[in-house]
Amino acid sequence: MTLLITNIGELTTNAPSADASDDRTGTLHEAAVLVEGGRIAWVGSAADAPDASAVDEIVDAAGRAVIPGFVDSHSHLVFGGDRAVEFEERMAGRKYAAGGIRSTVAATRAATDDELRRRLRGFIDEMRAQGTTTVEIKSGYGLSVADEERLVRLAAEVTPEVTFLGAHVVPAEYADRAEEYVDLVVGPMLDACAPHARWVDVFCETGAFTVAQSRRVLEAGVARGLAPRVHASQLGPGEGIALAVELGAASVDHGTYLTEADVTALAASDTVLTLLPGVEFSTRQPYPDARRLIDAGVTVALACDTNPGSSFTSSMPFCIAIAVRDMGMTPAEAVWAATAGGARALRRDDVGVIAPGARADLVLLDAPTRIHLAYRPGVPLVAQVWKDGVAAGIRL
């Protein structure tokens, strides 16, 4: 199956030419893309496009913009219930705290596999309709051996990017026995979950896990073949950023409260800082200063952190709009962070980019430029999505 998308007014490739080092978005105008067998086969000027007679399907973009599919590198999609009342209370002034996770744990444990699976697939469809073609999914709402195993197993049905987050918080039945719970996480729970996961994560934060406990969890995961990720500096400054950099984590996420030492360490490392604008929107915490981070040389990704407590959005366009409006990013930087940045946070080079050999994950916008993702917040601008070259069937 071959597909030619032509007459693209603005094409964001994230594959800049050698003489365009100042534009890492690799933007082309009046462009075309050829897809063969689910992969990008050719990218260039529409005037130089391959012979259309040899193509199975032709799509005329009519001067509209095309970008890579969004890569959402931080989500918690397998859970039961919701926390709408908690959100309402926060909007009335209640402070966000990590302990609210336990209410979702109870609802998740009570849900059947089929209920969780049905809801998970609904979230995937919701994301796909908004342009997300790659998603990472964490466990963390089971917090028992059996429940964490089923969460990573269900997540693995829809994505290869599965993260074991048994160390989300200490469950109620282990109150005042955090070390015993960590023993469970690094022992039987990890044994059960590692076969279904690619990553190991920990919430290194006051109210969750200490630096020493976080190190135990991450090192145990690495010993079982999982690569590390870290939640850190969401509720206040701490040592989680330094731990992530020391252990070579692919990504450290949140970064709401950063010290100068944190920024310096991140800039000198290969660890991506994944910012989660939906969290600050929902918790009324201060937005991270992405401008400061980018100017310092930190690699930044954007993700939704879809979860029922602190960020119940699945919209990457919404997060892009916030990043531009409140975090100091340009539209080009925000789109890069939501595509190529997310790919780097997952250590992937086959997504987040439109270049020969990459997966044909593409988004056609009902707009002439990517700027409109921030310029027209809340407007459904995704006209069509292709995942591995297959149309999601939205609208043209």
C-alpha positions in Angstrom: 0.0 0.0 0.0 1.5 3.4 -1.1 0.1 6.8 0.0 1.1 10.2 -1.4 0.1 13.2 0.6 0.7 16.3 -1.5 0.1 20.0 -1.7 1.2 20.3 2.0 1.4 24.0 2.8 3.7 23.6 5.8 5.4 20.3 6.7 7.1 19.9 10.1 9.6 17.0 9.6 11.8 17.4 12.7 14.6 16.3 10.3 16.5 19.5 9.5 19.0 19.6 6.7 22.7 20.0 7.5 22.6 23.7 6.6 19.6 24.5 8.8 21.0 23.9 12.3 18.9 26.8 13.7 15.6 25.1 12.7 15.4 21.7 14.2 11.8 21.4 13.0 13.0 20.9 9.5 10.1 22.8 8.0 9.3 22.5 4.3 6.7 24.4 2.3 4.7 23.2 -0.7 5.8 19.7 0.2 4.8 16.1 -0.2 5.3 12.8 1.6 5.3 9.3 0.2 4.3 6.3 2.4 5.1 2.7 1.6 4.4 -0.3 3.8 3.6 1.9 6.9 6.9 3.8 6.7 8.0 7.1 5.2 9.6 6.4 1.8 10.2 9.9 0.5 9.9 13.6 1.7 10.4 16.7 -0.5 8.9 19.3 -2.6 5.5 18.6 -4.1 6.9 19.6 -7.5 9.4 16.7 -7.2 6.9 14.1 -5.9 7.0 10.6 -7.3 4.8 9.7 -10.3 1.2 9.7 -9.0 0.2 6.9 -11.4 2.2 4.4 -9.4 0.6 5.4 -6.0 -2.4 3.5 -4.5 -3.9 6.5 -2.8 -3.4 10.3 -3.1 -4.4 12.8 -0.5 -4.5 16.5 -1.4 -3.7 18.5 1.7 -5.0 21.6 0.1 -2.3 23.9 1.5 -2.8 22.7 5.1 -0.1 21.8 7.6 1.2 18.3 8.4 3.1 17.4 11.5 4.4 14.1 13.0 2.0 12.3 15.2 2.2 13.4 18.8 4.3 11.2 21.1 2.8 11.3 24.6 5.6 10.0 26.8 3.8 10.2 30.2 0.3 8.8 30.9 -1.6 6.8 33.5 -4.5 5.3 31.4 -5.4 2.2 33.3 -7.6 3.1 36.2 -11.1 3.0 37.7 -13.3 5.8 38.8 -12.5 9.5 38.7 -11.8 12.3 41.1 -14.0 15.1 39.9 -15.0 16.1 43.5 -11.3 16.4 44.4 -10.8 18.7 41.4 -13.8 20.8 42.5 -12.3 21.1 45.9 -8.9 22.1 44.5 -10.5 24.9 42.4 -12.0 26.1 45.7 -8.6 26.3 47.3 -7.6 22.9 48.6 -3.9 22.1 48.0 -2.9 19.1 45.8 -1.1 16.3 47.6 0.2 12.9 46.5 -2.2 11.0 48.9 -5.2 11.4 46.6 -3.8 8.6 44.5 -5.1 6.1 47.1 -8.7 6.8 46.2 -8.1 5.8 42.6 -6.3 2.6 43.8 -9.5 1.5 45.6 -11.6 2.1 42.5 -9.1 0.4 40.2 -8.8 -2.7 42.4 -12.6 -3.0 42.4 -12.8 -2.9 38.5 -12.8 -6.0 36.4 -10.2 -6.5 33.6 -12.9 -6.0 31.0 -14.0 -2.7 32.6 -10.4 -1.4 32.7 -9.7 -2.7 29.2 -12.8 -1.0 27.7 -11.9 2.3 29.4 -8.3 2.1 28.3 -9.2 1.6 24.7 -11.6 4.5 24.9 -8.7 6.7 26.1 -6.5 5.5 23.2 -9.3 6.4 20.7 -9.7 9.8 22.4 -6.0 10.4 22.1 -5.8 9.2 18.5 -8.6 11.6 17.5 -6.4 14.5 18.8 -3.3 13.5 17.0 -1.4 11.2 19.4 0.0 8.2 17.7 2.5 6.9 20.3 1.7 6.8 24.0 3.6 5.6 27.1 1.3 4.0 29.9 2.3 3.6 33.5 0.8 1.3 36.1 0.6 2.6 39.7 -3.1 2.4 40.6 -3.0 -1.3 41.7 -0.2 -1.3 44.3 -0.5 -5.0 45.0 1.3 -7.8 43.1 -1.8 -9.0 41.3 -3.2 -5.6 40.5 0.0 -4.1 39.3 0.6 -7.2 37.1 -2.8 -6.8 35.4 -2.3 -3.1 34.8 1.0 -3.5 33.0 -0.5 -6.5 31.1 -3.5 -4.5 30.0 -1.3 -1.6 29.0 0.9 -3.9 26.9 -2.2 -4.7 24.8 -2.2 -1.2 23.3 1.5 0.0 23.5 5.0 -1.3 23.7 5.8 1.7 26.0 4.7 0.2 29.3 6.1 1.5 32.6 6.0 -0.3 35.9 5.2 2.3 38.6 4.5 0.1 41.6 6.3 2.8 43.6 3.6 5.4 43.0 2.6 5.9 46.7 2.6 3.6 49.7 -0.9 1.9 49.8 -3.1 2.3 52.8 -2.4 -1.3 54.0 1.3 -0.5 54.4 0.8 2.8 56.2 3.8 3.5 58.4 5.6 0.5 56.8 7.1 2.1 53.7 10.2 0.0 53.8 8.2 -3.2 53.8 6.2 -1.9 50.8 9.5 -1.1 48.9 10.6 -4.7 49.7 7.4 -5.9 48.0 7.9 -3.6 45.0 11.5 -4.7 44.3 10.7 -8.3 44.9 7.5 -10.2 44.0 5.8 -7.2 42.3 8.8 -6.5 40.0 9.0 -10.2 39.3 5.4 -10.2 38.2 5.4 -7.0 36.2 8.8 -6.9 34.5 7.8 -9.3 31.7 5.1 -6.9 30.5 7.1 -3.6 30.8 9.9 -1.7 29.2 10.4 0.9 31.9 10.6 1.3 35.7 9.5 4.5 37.4 9.1 5.9 40.9 7.5 9.0 42.5 10.4 10.5 44.3 8.6 13.1 46.3 7.5 14.2 49.8 4.5 12.1 50.6 5.6 9.3 48.2 9.2 7.8 48.3 12.5 9.0 49.6 15.6 9.3 47.5 17.0 6.1 49.1 13.8 4.2 48.5 13.6 5.5 44.9 17.2 4.4 44.2 16.3 0.9 45.4 13.3 0.7 43.1 15.1 2.0 40.0 18.2 -0.1 40.5 16.1 -3.2 41.0 14.3 -2.5 37.8 17.5 -1.9 35.9 18.7 -5.3 37.2 15.6 -6.9 35.7 16.2 -5.3 32.3 13.9 -2.2 32.6 15.1 1.3 31.8 14.6 4.0 34.4 12.2 7.0 34.4 11.5 9.3 37.4 8.7 11.5 38.7 10.4 14.4 40.6 10.2 17.9 41.8 6.4 18.2 41.3 5.5 19.3 44.8 8.7 21.0 45.8 12.5 20.9 45.2 14.3 17.7 46.0 17.0 15.3 45.0 15.0 13.4 42.4 16.4 15.2 39.4 20.0 14.5 40.5 19.1 10.8 41.0 17.6 10.6 37.6 20.6 12.1 35.9 23.0 9.9 37.9 21.2 6.7 36.9 20.9 7.8 33.3 17.1 7.9 33.2 15.6 8.5 29.8 13.3 11.1 31.3 12.5 12.9 34.5 9.0 14.2 34.6 7.2 17.2 36.2 10.1 19.5 37.2 7.8 22.1 38.6 10.3 23.2 41.2 13.9 23.2 39.9 17.1 24.5 41.4 20.0 25.9 39.3 21.9 22.8 40.1 19.0 20.7 38.6 19.0 22.8 35.4 22.8 22.5 35.1 22.7 18.8 35.6 20.0 18.2 33.1 21.6 20.4 30.5 24.8 18.3 30.7 23.0 15.0 30.5 21.0 12.9 28.1 18.0 12.9 30.4 15.0 14.6 28.9 12.8 16.8 31.2 9.2 16.0 30.4 6.9 18.9 31.3 3.2 18.2 32.0 1.2 21.5 31.5 -2.1 19.8 32.3 -0.9 19.2 35.9 -0.2 22.8 36.7 -3.5 23.8 35.0 -5.4 21.3 37.2 -3.5 21.8 40.4 -2.9 25.6 40.2 0.8 25.1 40.9 3.2 27.5 39.1 4.0 26.6 35.5 7.6 25.6 34.9 9.7 28.1 33.0 10.4 26.2 29.8 12.2 29.3 28.3 14.8 29.1 31.0 15.2 25.4 30.5 15.6 25.5 26.7 17.9 28.5 26.8 20.1 26.5 29.3 20.3 23.6 26.8 17.9 21.2 28.5 16.0 18.8 26.2 12.3 19.3 26.9 9.4 17.1 26.0 5.6 17.8 26.5 3.1 15.2 27.6 -0.4 15.1 29.0 0.0 13.0 32.1 -3.6 11.8 31.6 -4.8 10.6 35.0 -7.9 11.1 37.1 -6.3 13.2 39.9 -3.9 15.9 38.7 -4.4 16.1 34.9 -7.5 14.5 33.4 -6.8 15.7 29.8 -5.7 13.6 26.8 -5.2 16.6 24.5 -1.7 17.3 23.3 -2.9 20.4 21.4 -4.3 21.7 24.7 -0.9 21.2 26.4 0.9 22.9 23.5 -1.4 25.9 23.9 -0.6 26.1 27.6 3.2 25.7 26.9 3.1 28.6 24.5 0.8 30.9 26.6 2.2 30.2 30.1 5.6 28.5 29.8 7.5 30.7 27.4 7.8 28.3 24.5 7.4 29.3 20.9 4.8 27.3 18.8 7.7 25.6 17.0 9.4 24.6 20.2 6.1 23.3 21.7 5.3 21.2 18.7 8.8 19.8 18.6 8.6 19.0 22.3 5.3 17.2 21.8 6.7 15.1 18.9 10.4 14.7 18.7 10.9 15.6 22.4 8.5 12.8 23.4 10.3 10.4 21.1 13.6 11.3 22.8 12.0 10.8 26.2 11.2 7.2 25.0 14.6 6.8 23.3 12.9 6.3 20.0 14.1 7.4 16.6 11.3 5.9 14.5 8.5 8.3 15.7 8.2 12.0 16.2 9.9 12.6 12.9 8.9 12.6 9.2 11.9 11.2 7.4 12.6 8.2 5.2 12.5 5.0 7.3 10.4 6.4 10.1 7.0 5.1 11.0 4.3 6.9 8.9 2.6 8.5 11.9 1.2 11.8 10.5 -1.3 14.4 11.4 -3.0 16.7 8.9 -4.2 19.9 10.5 -7.2 21.8 9.4 -5.0 24.9 9.5 -2.2 26.4 7.3 0.5 26.3 10.0 1.3 24.5 13.3 1.0 27.9 15.0 -2.8 27.4 15.0 -2.4 24.7 17.6 -1.7 27.5 20.1 -3.4 30.3 18.2 -6.8 28.5 18.2 -6.9 26.7 21.6 -9.7 24.3 22.2 -10.6 24.1 18.5 -10.5 20.6 17.0 -7.9 21.2 14.3 -6.9 17.6 13.6 -8.4 16.7 10.2 -6.8 13.3 9.7 -4.4 11.0 11.5 -2.3 8.2 10.0 -0.8 5.5 12.3 1.8 3.4 10.5 0.3 4.7 7.2 -3.3 3.7 8.0 -5.9 6.4 8.3 -7.7 6.7 11.6 -10.8 7.9 9.7 -11.5 11.2 11.3 -12.3 13.8 8.6 -10.6 15.4 5.5 
